Amino acid sequence: MATLTAPTSRASRTAVRPLRPTRERRNRSGTLLLLLCSVTVLLPLYVTVAMAFKTTGQAVDGNAFSLPAPFDVQGFVQAWQLTEFPVGLAVSLLVTAGTVAATILLAAVASFAIMRNWERRLFRWSFFYLLGAMFIPFPVVALPQIQLTGRLGLDNPAGVILLATMFQLSFSVLLFTAFLRSIPLELEESARIDGATTWQTFWRLIFPLLAPMSATVGIFAFLYAWNDFMMPSLIISDPGLQTLPVRQQLFQTQFSNNYNVSFASYLMAMAPAIVAYLFTQRWVMEGVTQGAVKG
């Protein structure tokens, strides 16, 4: 005996059809903008690398975009000798390492004190004072800083470390305070119940939790101290203790016709900063996003 089935309506048939995956809409204007920004960075980098491996004759032929044929490393050898690259590298590493360490420690301690005493007017206004210092660039106060460091005997890399730390402190405190808001107070209360003092709570509990933001603050301080030209050139009085960016300027007249030597020197000076950022960019993005999302 045959069974009758009711005809299904058109709406029901269309309802059971599997939906086709919709294609994501492409933001063409944003993609084009990113491509233009990438070109503005990659094109000068390509010219720098190409010119560094050219001979002196190839460097002055007027075609900066041509590939070196043949590859020549004499530009690196001459730049190494003229700028006394090992000495400049050691001074730059000393200034950068000192700035990074001092910035992380001072900014972390200051941020912890400000956030845990926010209800007190002194700490609250100290935070606003530090934020206001972000809008004072070094060239504005360069002359009094030069006179002060000279009178105190800080016209050396130690004075550059001190000033660079102070100028990085405002932005670093801003980042640390944003991150500290995401750490619950219950953790500190449990540590105090166990008998920990304020310093023990900070060094054993809070400071390890600040590791992502410490990496972010460290890389910003590294890039600032490594690439800075004006402050070392004005503060350090001994040319033999100058950093790499200043040494390149001191020998600029020797590089006036030897473009391959100058570009080789530039490439050697910026290589450590590029390598450091490539290895730490993951921690930089992690620290920024955690400090921004958890308010």
PAZAPA-4460 file (N, C-alpha, C; in steps of 0.05 Angstrom, whole numbers, plus 32768, in hexadecimal, padded with zeros to 4 digits):
% residues 295
    n_x    n_y    n_z   ca_x   ca_y   ca_z    c_x    c_y    c_z   seq   type   mol
   8011   7FE8   8000   8000   8000   8000   8012   8019   8000     1      M     A
   800E   8029   7FEC   8020   8041   7FE9   8019   8056   7FFD     2      A     A
   802E   8063   8007   802B   8079   801A   802E   8093   800C     3      T     A
   801D   80A6   8013   801D   80C0   8006   802D   80D3   8017     4      L     A
   803E   80E2   800A   804E   80F7   8018   8045   8112   800F     5      T     A
   8043   8124   8022   803A   813F   801B   8051   814E   800D     6      A     A
   8049   815C   7FF8   805E   816B   7FEA   806A   8181   7FFB     7      P     A
   8083   8183   7FFA   8091   8198   800A   8090   81B3   7FFB     8      T     A
   808C   81C7   800A   808A   81E2   7FFE   80A6   81EC   7FF6     9      S     A
   80A5   8201   7FE5   80BF   820C   7FDB   80CF   8218   7FF2    10      R     A
   80C1   8223   8006   80D0   8230   801D   80DE   821B   802D    11      A     A
   80D1   8203   8031   80DE   81EE   8041   80F6   81E2   8032    12      S     A
   80F3   81E0   8017   8109   81D6   8007   8121   81E8   8008    13      R     A
   811C   8202   8007   8132   8214   8008   813E   8216   8024    14      T     A
   812D   820F   8038   8138   8211   8054   814C   81FC   805A    15      A     A
   8149   81E5   804D   815B   81CF   8054   8174   81CF   8042    16      V     A
   8175   81E1   802F   818D   81E2   801F   81A5   81ED   802F    17      R     A
   81BB   81E0   802B   81D3   81EA   8039   81DB   8206   802F    18      P     A
   81E0   8217   8042   81E7   8232   803B   8204   8233   8030    19      L     A
   8207   8241   801B   8221   8244   800F   8232   8258   8020    20      R     A
   824A   8251   8024   825B   8263   8034   825F   827E   8025    21      P     A
   8259   8293   8033   825C   82AD   8027   8279   82B6   8027    22      T     A
   8281   82C3   8012   829C   82CC   8011   82A0   82E5   8022    23      R     A
   82B7   82E6   802F   82BC   82FD   8040   82C1   8316   802E    24      E     A
   82B5   832B   8037   82B8   8344   8028   82D5   834F   802C    25      R     A
   82E0   8356   8016   82FC   8360   8016   82FC   837E   8018    26      R     A
   830C   8388   802A   830F   83A4   802E   8325   83AD   801B    27      N     A
   831D   83B5   8003   8331   83BB   7FEF   8340   83D5   7FF6    28      R     A
   8332   83E8   8001   8340   8401   8008   8355   83FC   801E    29      S     A
   834D   83EC   8032   8360   83E6   8047   8378   83D6   803D    30      G     A
   8373   83C2   802B   8389   83B3   8020   839B   83C4   800F    31      T     A
   8390   83D7   8000   83A1   83E9   7FF0   83B1   83FB   8002    32      L     A
   83A6   8404   8018   83B5   8415   802A   83CC   8406   8037    33      L     A
   83C7   83ED   803F   83DC   83DC   804A   83F2   83D7   8036    34      L     A
   83EB   83D3   801D   83FF   83CE   8008   8410   83E7   8004    35      L     A
   8404   83FE   8004   8413   8417   8001   8426   841B   8019    36      L     A
   841C   8416   8031   842D   8418   8048   8445   8405   8047    37      C     A
   843F   83EC   803E   8455   83D9   803C   846A   83E1   8027    38      S     A
   8461   83ED   8011   8473   83F6   7FFD   8485   840C   8007    39      V     A
   847A   841E   8017   848A   8434   8022   84A0   842A   8035    40      T     A
   849C   8412   8040   84B0   8407   8053   84C3   83F4   8044    41      V     A
   84B8   83E3   8033   84C9   83CF   8026   84DA   83DB   8010    42      L     A
   84D1   83F0   8002   84E1   83FB   7FEC   84FA   8408   7FF6    43      L     A
   84F9   8419   800B   8513   8424   8015   8525   840E   8021    44      P     A
   8519   83F9   802D   8529   83E4   8037   8538   83D5   8021    45      L     A
   8529   83D1   800A   8536   83C4   7FF3   854D   83D5   7FE9    46      Y     A
   8549   83EF   7FE6   855E   8400   7FDC   8576   8400   7FEF    47      V     A
   8571   83FF   8009   8587   83FE   801C   8598   83E5   8019    48      T     A
   858A   83CE   8017   8599   83B5   8014   85A7   83B3   7FFA    49      V     A
   859A   83BC   7FE4   85A7   83BB   7FCA   85BF   83CD   7FC8    50      A     A
   85BD   83E6   7FD3   85D4   83F8   7FD2   85EB   83EF   7FE3    51      M     A
   85E5   83E1   7FF9   85FA   83D9   800B   860C   83C4   7FFF    52      A     A
   8601   83B4   7FED   8611   839E   7FE0   861C   83A6   7FC5    53      F     A
   861A   83BF   7FBD   8625   83C8   7FA4   8642   83D3   7FA7    54      K     A
   8650   83D4   7F91   866A   83E1   7F91   8666   83FF   7F90    55      T     A
   867C   840E   7F93   867A   842B   7F92   8671   8435   7F77    56      T     A
   867A   8428   7F62   8671   8430   7F47   8654   842B   7F42    57      G     A
   864A   8414   7F4B   862D   840E   7F48   861C   8420   7F59    58      Q     A
   8626   8429   7F70   8616   8439   7F83   8611   8455   7F78    59      A     A
   8622   845E   7F66   861F   847A   7F5B   8616   847A   7F3E    60      V     A
   860C   8463   7F34   8604   8463   7F18   85E8   846F   7F14    61      D     A
   85DB   8476   7F2A   85C0   8483   7F28   85A9   8470   7F27    62      G     A
   85AE   8456   7F29   8598   8442   7F29   8598   8434   7F44    63      N     A
   8589   843F   7F57   8589   8435   7F72   8579   841B   7F74    64      A     A
   8567   8415   7F61   8556   83FD   7F63   8562   83E5   7F56    65      F     A
   8579   83E7   7F49   8585   83D1   7F3C   8592   83BE   7F50    66      S     A
   8593   83A5   7F49   85A0   8392   7F5B   85BF   8394   7F58    67      L     A
   85CD   838F   7F6E   85EA   8390   7F6C   85F5   8379   7F5C    68      P     A
   8607   8380   7F49   8613   836C   7F38   8630   8374   7F33    69      A     A
   8643   8367   7F3F   863F   8351   7F53   863B   835C   7F6F    70      P     A
   8634   834A   7F81   8631   8352   7F9D   864C   8358   7FA9    71      F     A
   864E   836E   7FB8   8667   8377   7FC3   8663   837E   7FE0    72      D     A
   8675   8375   7FF2   8673   837A   800E   8688   838D   8018    73      V     A
   8695   839B   8006   86A9   83AE   800F   869D   83C6   801D    74      Q     A
   8684   83CC   8017   8676   83E2   8025   8673   83DC   8043    75      G     A
   866D   83C3   8049   866B   83BB   8065   8686   83BC   8073    76      F     A
   869B   83B4   8065   86B6   83B4   8071   86BE   83D1   8077    77      V     A
   86BA   83E3   8064   86C2   83FF   8068   86B1   840C   807E    78      Q     A
   8697   8406   807E   8686   8411   8093   868E   8407   80AF    79      A     A
   8695   83EE   80B0   869E   83E2   80CA   86B6   83F0   80D5    80      W     A
   86C9   83F7   80C3   86E2   8404   80CB   86DE   8422   80D1    81      Q     A
   86CF   8430   80BF   86CD   844D   80C2   86BD   8455   80DB    82      L     A
   86A7   8446   80E0   8696   844D   80F7   869F   843F   8111    83      T     A
   86B4   842F   8110   86BC   841F   8127   86A4   8411   8132    84      E     A
   8698   8400   8121   867F   83F4   8127   867E   83E4   8141    85      F     A
   8693   83D5   8148   8691   83C6   8162   868E   83D9   817A    86      P     A
   869C   83EF   817A   869A   8402   8190   867E   840F   8191    87      V     A
   8675   8418   817A   865A   8424   8178   8644   8410   817F    88      G     A
   8648   83F7   8177   8634   83E3   817E   8633   83DE   819C    89      L     A
   864B   83DD   81A8   864B   83D9   81C5   863E   83F0   81D5    90      A     A
   8644   8409   81CC   8637   8420   81D9   8619   8420   81D5    91      V     A
   8610   841A   81BD   85F3   8419   81B7   85E6   8403   81C7    92      S     A
   85F2   83EC   81C9   85E7   83D6   81D9   85E5   83DE   81F7    93      L     A
   85FA   83EB   8201   85FA   83F4   821D   85E4   8408   8222    94      L     A
   85E1   841C   8211   85CC   8430   8215   85B1   8423   8212    95      V     A
   85AD   8412   81FF   8593   8406   81FA   858B   83F3   8211    96      T     A
   859E   83E2   8219   8598   83CF   822F   8592   83DE   8249    97      A     A
   85A2   83F3   824F   859D   8402   8267   8582   8410   8267    98      G     A
   857B   841B   8250   8561   8429   824D   854A   8416   8250    99      T     A
   854C   83FE   8243   8536   83EB   8245   8532   83E1   8261   100      V     A
   8548   83D9   826F   8546   83CF   828A   853B   83E4   829D   101      A     A
   8546   83FD   829C   853D   8412   82AE   8520   841A   82A8   102      A     A
   8518   841A   828F   84FD   8422   8288   84E9   840D   8293   103      T     A
   84EE   83F4   828F   84DC   83DF   8298   84D9   83E0   82B7   104      I     A
   84EF   83E1   82C5   84EE   83E0   82E2   84E1   83F9   82EE   105      L     A
   84E9   8411   82E5   84DD   8429   82F0   84C0   842C   82E9   106      L     A
   84B9   8426   82D0   849D   8429   82C7   848B   8415   82D6   107      A     A
   8495   83FC   82DA   8485   83E8   82E7   8480   83F0   8304   108      A     A
   8495   83F9   8312   8492   8400   832E   847F   8419   8331   109      V     A
   8484   842D   8320   8473   8445   8321   8456   843F   831A   110      A     A
   8451   842E   8307   8436   8428   8300   8428   8418   8316   111      S     A
   8436   8406   8322   842A   83F7   8338   8423   8409   8350   112      F     A
   8435   841C   8356   842F   842F   836C   8418   8441   8365   113      A     A
   8416   844A   834D   8400   845C   8345   83E5   844E   8345   114      I     A
   83E4   8436   8339   83CB   8428   8337   83C0   841F   8352   115      M     A
   83D2   8417   8364   83C9   840D   837E   83C4   8424   8392   116      R     A
   83CB   843C   838B   83C5   8453   839C   83B7   8469   838C   117      N     A
   83A5   8460   837A   8398   8473   8369   8385   8486   8378   118      W     A
   837B   847D   838F   8369   848F   839D   8378   84A6   83AB   119      E     A
   8392   84A5   83AD   83A1   84BB   83B8   83A8   84CF   83A3   120      R     A
   83A6   84E8   83AA   83A9   84FD   8396   83C5   84FF   838B   121      R     A
   83D9   84FA   839C   83F5   84FD   8393   83FB   84E9   837D   122      L     A
   83F2   84D0   8380   83F8   84BC   836B   83E8   84C1   8352   123      F     A
   83CF   84CA   8355   83BE   84CF   833E   83C9   84E6   832D   124      R     A
   83D2   84FC   833B   83DD   8512   832C   83F9   850B   8321   125      W     A
   8407   84F9   832E   8421   84F0   8322   841C   84E2   8307   126      S     A
   8407   84D3   8306   8401   84C6   82EC   83FA   84DB   82D7   127      F     A
   83EB   84EF   82DD   83E4   8503   82CA   83FD   8514   82C2   128      F     A
   840F   8517   82D5   8428   8525   82D0   8439   8516   82BB   129      Y     A
   843A   84FB   82BF   8449   84EB   82AC   843D   84EB   8291   130      L     A
   8422   84EB   8290   8415   84ED   8276   841B   8507   8268   131      L     A
   841C   851D   8277   8422   8537   826B   843F   8538   8261   132      G     A
   8451   8529   826D   846D   8529   8264   8470   851B   8249   133      A     A
   845C   850B   8240   845D   84FE   8226   845D   8513   8210   134      M     A
   8452   852B   8214   8450   853F   81FF   8467   8552   81FF   135      F     A
   847C   854C   820E   8494   855D   820E   84AB   854E   8201   136      I     A
   84B1   8554   81E8   84C7   8546   81DA   84E2   854F   81E4   137      P     A
   84F6   853F   81DE   8511   8545   81E7   851C   855F   81DC   138      F     A
   8518   8566   81C2   8523   857F   81B8   851A   8598   81C6   139      P     A
   8502   8597   81D3   84F8   85AE   81E1   850A   85B4   81FA   140      V     A
   8513   859F   8207   8522   85A2   8220   853F   8599   821C   141      V     A
   8549   859A   8203   8564   8590   81FD   8579   85A1   820A   142      A     A
   8577   85BB   8208   858C   85CD   8212   858F   85CA   8230   143      L     A
   857A   85CC   8241   857F   85C8   825E   8589   85AD   8265   144      P     A
   8580   8598   8256   858A   857D   825B   85A8   857B   8255   145      Q     A
   85B1   8588   8240   85CD   8587   823A   85DE   8595   8250   146      I     A
   85D5   85AC   8259   85E3   85BA   826E   85E3   85AA   8288   147      Q     A
   85CC   859E   828F   85CA   858F   82A8   85DC   8576   82A8   148      L     A
   85DB   8567   8292   85EC   854F   8290   860A   8556   8290   149      T     A
   8611   856C   8284   862D   8575   8284   8637   857C   829F   150      G     A
   8626   858A   82AF   862E   8592   82CA   8630   857A   82DD   151      R     A
   861F   8567   82D9   861E   854F   82EA   8631   8539   82E1   152      L     A
   8640   853E   82CC   8652   8529   82C2   8644   8512   82B4   153      G     A
   862D   8517   82A9   861D   8502   829C   861D   8505   827D   154      L     A
   8632   8513   8273   8634   8516   8256   8641   84FD   824A   155      D     A
   8635   84E6   824E   863F   84CC   8246   8627   84B9   8242   156      N     A
   862C   84A0   823B   8616   848E   8237   8604   848A   824F   157      P     A
   860E   848E   8267   85FD   848C   827F   85E8   84A2   8280   158      A     A
   85F0   84BA   8277   85DC   84CF   8276   85C7   84CA   8261   159      G     A
   85CF   84BE   824A   85BB   84B8   8236   85A7   84A3   8240   160      V     A
   85B1   848F   824F   859F   847B   825A   858C   8487   826D   161      I     A
   8595   849A   827E   8583   84A7   8291   856E   84B7   8283   162      L     A
   8576   84C7   8270   8562   84D8   8262   854F   84C8   8251   163      L     A
   8559   84B4   8243   8548   84A3   8233   8533   8494   8244   164      A     A
   853B   848C   825B   8528   847E   826D   8513   8492   8276   165      T     A
   851A   84AA   827D   8506   84BE   8285   84F2   84C4   826F   166      M     A
   84FC   84C6   8257   84EA   84CD   8241   84D9   84B5   8238   167      F     A
   84E0   849D   823F   84D0   8486   8239   84BD   847E   8251   168      Q     A
   84C1   848B   8268   84B2   8483   827F   8495   8489   827D   169      L     A
   848D   849F   8271   8471   84A7   826F   8460   8493   8260   170      S     A
   8469   848D   8248   845B   847A   8237   845B   845E   8243   171      F     A
   8471   8456   8250   8472   843C   825C   845F   8439   8274   172      S     A
   845D   844E   8284   844A   844E   829B   842E   844C   8291   173      V     A
   8428   845A   827B   840D   8458   826F   8407   843B   8267   174      L     A
   8419   842D   825B   8415   8411   8253   8412   83FF   826C   175      L     A
   8423   8402   827F   8422   83F1   8297   8409   83F5   82A7   176      F     A
   8400   840E   82AA   83E8   8413   82B9   83CF   8407   82AC   177      T     A
   83CF   8408   8291   83B9   83FB   8283   83B9   83DD   8287   178      A     A
   83D0   83D1   8289   83D2   83B4   828D   83CC   83AC   82AA   179      F     A
   83D3   83BD   82BD   83CF   83B7   82D9   83B1   83B7   82E0   180      L     A
   83A0   83C5   82D1   8384   83C4   82D6   8378   83A8   82D1   181      R     A
   8385   8398   82C1   837B   837D   82BB   8382   8369   82D1   182      S     A
   8394   8370   82E4   839C   835D   82F9   838A   8361   8311   183      I     A
   837C   834C   8319   8369   834F   8330   8377   8355   834A   184      P     A
   836B   8364   835B   8376   836A   8375   8376   8352   8387   185      L     A
   8365   833F   8382   8363   8327   8393   837E   8318   8394   186      E     A
   838E   831A   837F   83A8   830D   837F   83BA   8319   8394   187      L     A
   83BB   8334   8394   83CB   8342   83A8   83C1   833D   83C4   188      E     A
   83A7   833D   83C8   839C   8338   83E3   83A3   831D   83ED   189      E     A
   83A2   8309   83DB   83AA   82EE   83E4   83C7   82ED   83EC   190      S     A
   83D8   82FC   83DD   83F5   82FC   83E4   83FA   830A   83FE   191      A     A
   83EB   831F   8404   83EE   832D   841D   83E4   831C   8435   192      R     A
   83CF   830C   8430   83C6   82FA   8445   83DB   82E6   844C   193      I     A
   83EA   82DD   8438   8400   82CA   843C   8419   82D7   8449   194      D     A
   8418   82F2   844E   842D   82FF   845C   8441   830D   844A   195      G     A
   843B   8311   8430   844D   831E   841E   844C   833D   8422   196      A     A
   8463   834A   8420   8463   8367   8422   845D   8373   8406   197      T     A
   845C   838D   8405   8456   839A   83EC   846B   8394   83D6   198      T     A
   8485   8395   83DE   849A   8390   83CB   8499   8372   83C2   199      W     A
   8495   8361   83D5   8493   8344   83CE   847B   833F   83BB   200      Q     A
   8465   834C   83C1   844E   8349   83AF   8454   8352   8393   201      T     A
   8462   8368   8391   8468   8373   8376   847C   8362   8367   202      F     A
   8492   835B   8374   84A7   834D   8366   84A1   8330   8361   203      W     A
   8492   8323   8373   848D   8306   8370   8472   8300   8362   204      R     A
   8460   8313   8362   8445   830E   8357   843E   8320   8340   205      L     A
   8440   833A   8344   8437   834D   8330   844B   834F   8319   206      I     A
   8464   8353   831E   8478   8357   8309   8479   833F   82F6   207      F     A
   8478   8326   82FF   8477   8310   82EB   845E   8311   82D9   208      P     A
   8448   831B   82E4   8430   831D   82D4   8432   8333   82BF   209      L     A
   8444   8346   82C3   8448   835C   82B0   845B   8355   8299   210      L     A
   8462   833B   8296   8475   8334   8282   846D   833B   8266   211      A     A
   8454   8337   825D   844D   833F   8242   8450   835D   823D   212      P     A
   8447   836D   8251   8449   838A   824E   8466   8393   8251   213      M     A
   8476   8385   8261   8492   838C   8263   84A1   8388   8248   214      S     A
   8499   8373   823A   84A4   836F   821F   849D   8385   820C   215      A     A
   8484   838F   820E   847B   83A5   81FD   848A   83BE   8204   216      T     A
   848C   83C5   821D   849B   83DD   8226   84B8   83DA   821E   217      V     A
   84C3   83C2   8221   84DF   83BE   821A   84E6   83C3   81FD   218      G     A
   84D4   83B9   81EB   84DA   83BC   81CF   84D7   83D9   81C6   219      I     A
   84C4   83E8   81D2   84C1   8404   81CB   84D9   8414   81D5   220      F     A
   84E2   840D   81ED   84FA   841B   81F8   8513   8413   81E8   221      A     A
   8514   83FB   81DE   852B   83F2   81CE   852C   8401   81B4   222      F     A
   8516   8403   81A6   8516   8411   818D   851C   842F   8190   223      L     A
   8512   843B   81A6   8518   8457   81AB   8535   845C   81B1   224      Y     A
   8541   844C   81C3   855D   8450   81CA   8570   8449   81B4   225      A     A
   8569   8434   81A4   857C   842B   818F   857C   843F   8178   226      W     A
   8565   844A   8170   8564   845B   8159   8567   8479   815F   227      N     A
   8569   8480   8178   856B   849C   817F   8585   84A8   8176   228      D     A
   8583   84BF   8169   859B   84CD   8160   85A0   84E7   816F   229      F     A
   858B   84F6   8174   858F   8511   817F   859A   8511   819B   230      M     A
   858E   8500   81AD   8597   8500   81C9   85B4   84F8   81CC   231      M     A
   85BE   84E2   81C1   85DA   84DC   81C4   85ED   84F0   81B8   232      P     A
   85E5   84FB   81A1   85F6   850F   8194   85F9   8528   81A4   233      S     A
   85E5   8530   81B4   85E6   8548   81C4   85F1   8543   81E0   234      L     A
   85ED   852C   81EB   85F5   8526   8207   8611   851C   8209   235      I     A
   8619   8508   81F8   8633   84FC   81FA   8648   850E   81EE   236      I     A
   865B   8516   81FE   8670   8528   81F5   8688   851B   81E8   237      S     A
   868D   8502   81EE   86A4   84F3   81E3   869C   84E5   81C9   238      D     A
   86A7   84EC   81B2   86A0   84DF   8199   86A5   84C1   8199   239      P     A
   86B8   84B8   81A9   86BF   849C   81AA   86AA   848B   81B9   240      G     A
   8697   8498   81C7   8682   848A   81D5   8667   848F   81C9   241      L     A
   8666   8496   81B0   864D   849B   81A2   8640   8481   8199   242      Q     A
   8625   8482   8196   8616   846B   818D   8618   8469   816E   243      T     A
   860D   8453   8164   860F   844E   8147   8601   8464   8136   244      L     A
   85E9   846D   813C   85DD   8482   812B   85EE   849B   8129   245      P     A
   85FB   84A3   8140   860B   84BB   8140   8625   84B6   8130   246      V     A
   8631   849F   8132   8649   8498   8124   8645   849A   8106   247      R     A
   862D   8492   80FD   8627   8494   80E0   8627   84B1   80D7   248      Q     A
   861D   84C3   80E8   861C   84DF   80E1   8638   84EB   80E2   249      Q     A
   8649   84E2   80F4   8664   84ED   80F6   8674   84E6   80DD   250      L     A
   866E   84D0   80D0   867D   84C8   80B8   866D   84CD   809F   251      F     A
   8659   84DF   80A1   8648   84E4   8089   8658   84F0   8073   252      Q     A
   866C   8501   8079   867B   850D   8063   868C   84F9   8055   253      T     A
   8695   84E4   8062   86A5   84CF   8055   8693   84BE   8043   254      Q     A
   8679   84BD   804A   8666   84AD   803A   8659   84BD   8023   255      F     A
   8662   84D6   801F   8654   84E7   800C   8654   84DB   7FF0   256      S     A
   8669   84CE   7FE8   866B   84C2   7FCD   8669   84A3   7FCE   257      N     A
   866D   8498   7FE5   866C   847B   7FE8   8651   8473   7FF4   258      N     A
   863D   8472   7FE3   8622   846C   7FEC   8620   844F   7FF6   259      Y     A
   8630   843D   7FEA   862F   8422   7FF3   8639   841F   8010   260      N     A
   864C   842F   8017   8657   842E   8033   8642   8439   8046   261      V     A
   8635   844F   803F   8621   845B   8051   860A   8449   8054   262      S     A
   8600   843D   803F   85E8   842B   8041   85F0   8411   8050   263      F     A
   8609   8408   804D   8611   83F1   805C   8612   83F7   807A   264      A     A
   861B   840F   8081   861B   8418   809D   85FF   841A   80A8   265      S     A
   85EC   8425   8098   85D1   8427   80A1   85C5   840B   80A5   266      Y     A
   85CB   83F9   8093   85BF   83DE   8095   85CA   83CF   80AE   267      L     A
   85E4   83D2   80B4   85EF   83C6   80CC   85E3   83D2   80E5   268      M     A
   85DD   83EC   80E5   85D3   83F9   80FD   85B6   83F1   8102   269      A     A
   85A6   83EE   80EE   8589   83E8   80F2   8583   83CA   80F4   270      M     A
   8597   83B9   80ED   8592   839D   80EE   858B   8392   8109   271      A     A
   8599   839A   811F   8591   8390   8139   8575   8398   8142   272      P     A
   856C   83B1   813B   8551   83B9   8142   853C   83A8   8133   273      A     A
   8541   83A3   8119   852E   8392   810A   852D   8376   8115   274      I     A
   8543   836B   811B   8544   834F   8126   8536   834F   8142   275      V     A
   853B   8362   8152   852E   8363   816D   8510   8365   816A   276      A     A
   8506   8376   8158   84E9   8379   8155   84DC   8360   8149   277      Y     A
   84EA   8353   8137   84DE   833A   812B   84DB   8324   8140   278      L     A
   84ED   8323   8153   84EC   830E   8167   84D9   8315   817E   279      F     A
   84D2   832E   8181   84C2   8337   8198   84A7   8342   8191   280      T     A
   84A0   8342   8177   8487   834F   816F   846F   8340   817A   281      Q     A
   8472   8325   817F   845B   8316   818A   8455   8320   81A6   282      R     A
   8469   8324   81B6   8465   832E   81D2   845B   834B   81D2   283      W     A
   8463   835A   81BE   845A   8376   81BC   843C   8377   81B7   284      V     A
   8433   8368   81A4   8416   8367   819E   8406   835B   81B5   285      M     A
   8411   8347   81C2   8403   833A   81D8   8400   834E   81EF   286      E     A
   8415   835D   81F5   8413   8370   820B   8400   8387   8205   287      G     A
   8400   8391   81ED   83EE   83A7   81E6   83D1   839F   81E6   288      V     A
   83CB   8387   81DB   83AF   837E   81DA   83A5   8377   81F6   289      T     A
   83B5   836B   8207   83AC   8364   8222   83A7   837D   8232   290      Q     A
   83B9   8391   822F   83B5   83A9   823E   839E   83BA   8234   291      G     A
   8395   83B6   821B   837F   83C6   8210   8365   83B8   8215   292      A     A
   8363   839E   8213   834A   8390   8215   8340   838E   8232   293      V     A
   8352   8387   8244   834B   8384   8260   834D   839F   826D   294      K     A
   8336   83AC   8270   8337   83C6   827C   832E   83C5   8298   295      G     A
***
